[in-house]
């Protein structure tokens, strides 16, 4: 099996990013908004590693894929419920490809007049970018030579399957 990102590497990078977030938000309370469903494992691991930091959690659930294809339409399944006005907000997402979803969520949060908005993603697939979005914290980067293959594991799925893999690999390893 061709593992792109090992369990050990993911753990190391999550710890490093959580340390950076803790340092950046020291002495401030932050509202963390996780993007469901793909980021739930990433969110859990990040928040378990946040030390000396006050935070509250909320979630937004979106749908923009059917199988391995983007529908090019973002459907809000469930909105975040916390009031973001005047608060520091950190958006946690699983993967950024085109940037459409993160752009949508960021604009939604900004429209509610937060004090600040930062973003954190598990995987940055820069070679697929169509929208210019700001990402302050990136755990893993998929280099252009890794291709634009669909990836699964560590919360990322294909039609609800493969989320529980402790590593990240290309879907074609499972679907022939």
C-alpha positions in Angstrom: 0.0 0.0 0.0 1.2 3.5 -0.9 0.7 5.6 2.2 1.1 9.3 1.5 1.1 10.4 5.1 1.8 8.0 7.9 0.1 7.8 11.3 3.4 8.9 12.9 3.8 11.9 10.6 0.2 13.0 11.1 0.6 12.8 14.9 3.8 14.8 14.8 2.4 17.5 12.6 -0.9 17.8 14.6 1.1 18.2 17.8 3.3 20.9 16.1 0.3 22.8 14.7 -1.6 22.6 18.1 1.5 24.0 19.8 1.6 26.9 17.4 -2.2 27.6 17.8 -1.8 27.5 21.6 1.1 29.9 21.4 -0.7 32.3 19.0 -3.9 32.3 21.1 -2.3 32.4 24.5 -4.4 34.4 27.0 -7.3 34.6 24.5 -10.4 32.5 24.2 -11.0 31.2 20.7 -14.1 29.7 19.0 -13.1 26.7 17.0 -15.4 25.8 14.1 -14.9 22.3 12.7 -16.1 21.5 9.2 -17.9 18.2 9.3 -17.8 15.5 8.4 -14.2 15.1 7.2 -12.4 17.1 9.9 -13.9 15.4 13.0 -10.8 13.2 13.7 -8.4 16.1 13.0 -10.5 18.4 15.2 -10.5 15.9 18.1 -6.7 15.5 17.9 -6.0 19.2 17.6 -8.1 20.2 20.6 -6.7 17.3 22.7 -3.3 19.0 22.1 -4.3 22.6 22.9 -2.6 23.5 26.2 -3.0 26.6 28.3 -5.7 27.8 26.0 -9.4 28.5 26.4 -11.6 27.5 23.6 -15.2 26.6 22.7 -16.2 24.3 19.9 -18.9 24.5 17.3 -19.4 22.8 13.9 -20.7 23.4 10.5 -21.7 20.6 8.2 -21.4 21.0 4.4 -21.8 18.9 1.4 -20.0 19.5 -1.9 -19.0 16.1 -3.2 -20.8 13.1 -4.8 -18.5 10.2 -4.8 -15.1 11.5 -6.0 -16.5 14.5 -7.9 -17.2 18.0 -6.7 -20.8 19.0 -7.3 -19.4 22.6 -7.6 -22.2 23.6 -5.3 -21.9 23.9 -1.5 -24.8 22.8 0.5 -25.1 23.8 4.1 -26.4 20.7 6.0 -26.0 22.3 9.4 -24.9 25.8 10.4 -22.7 26.7 13.4 -24.7 27.9 16.3 -22.3 30.0 18.4 -22.4 33.8 18.1 -19.1 34.8 16.4 -19.5 38.5 16.7 -16.4 40.1 18.4 -14.7 36.7 18.9 -11.5 35.2 17.7 -12.5 32.3 15.4 -10.4 29.4 14.1 -11.9 27.3 11.3 -10.6 23.7 11.1 -11.1 21.8 7.8 -9.8 18.5 6.6 -8.6 19.3 3.1 -8.4 22.3 0.8 -8.4 21.7 -2.9 -10.1 24.3 -5.0 -10.6 26.6 -2.0 -14.4 27.0 -2.7 -15.5 25.5 0.6 -13.1 27.3 2.8 -13.8 30.6 0.9 -17.6 30.0 1.5 -17.1 29.3 5.3 -14.7 32.2 5.8 -17.1 34.6 4.1 -20.0 33.3 6.2 -18.0 33.8 9.5 -16.7 37.2 8.4 -20.3 38.3 7.7 -21.0 37.8 11.4 -18.3 40.4 12.4 -15.8 38.3 14.4 -12.7 39.9 16.0 -10.4 37.7 13.9 -10.6 34.7 11.6 -7.9 32.2 11.0 -8.0 28.8 9.2 -6.3 25.5 9.8 -6.3 22.6 7.4 -5.1 19.0 7.6 -4.1 18.8 3.9 -3.4 21.6 1.4 -3.7 20.4 -2.2 -2.4 23.6 -3.7 -2.2 22.2 -7.2 -6.0 22.2 -7.3 -6.6 25.8 -6.1 -9.1 27.9 -7.9 -9.9 30.4 -5.1 -7.2 32.4 -3.3 -7.8 31.8 0.4 -5.7 32.5 3.4 -4.5 29.5 5.5 -2.6 30.2 8.6 -2.0 26.6 9.7 -1.3 23.7 7.3 -0.5 20.3 8.7 0.4 18.5 5.5 1.0 19.6 1.9 0.3 17.5 -1.1 3.0 18.3 -3.6 2.1 18.6 -7.3 4.0 15.4 -8.0 1.6 13.6 -5.7 -1.1 14.2 -8.3 -4.7 15.2 -7.8 -5.8 11.7 -6.7 -8.6 11.4 -4.3 -7.3 10.6 -0.8 -8.8 8.8 2.2 -8.1 8.1 5.8 -7.8 10.0 9.1 -11.4 11.3 8.7 -11.3 11.7 4.9 -13.8 9.4 3.2 -15.2 8.0 0.0 -18.9 7.7 0.2 -18.6 7.3 4.0 -15.9 4.6 3.9 -12.2 4.6 4.9 -12.5 7.5 7.5 -11.0 5.2 10.3 -7.7 4.6 8.6 -5.0 6.0 10.9 -3.0 7.1 7.8 -3.8 8.9 4.5 -3.5 7.1 1.2 -4.8 7.4 -2.4 -8.3 5.9 -2.9 -7.2 3.9 -5.9 -5.3 1.7 -3.4 -8.8 0.3 -2.4 -10.9 0.8 -5.5 -9.6 -0.8 -8.7 
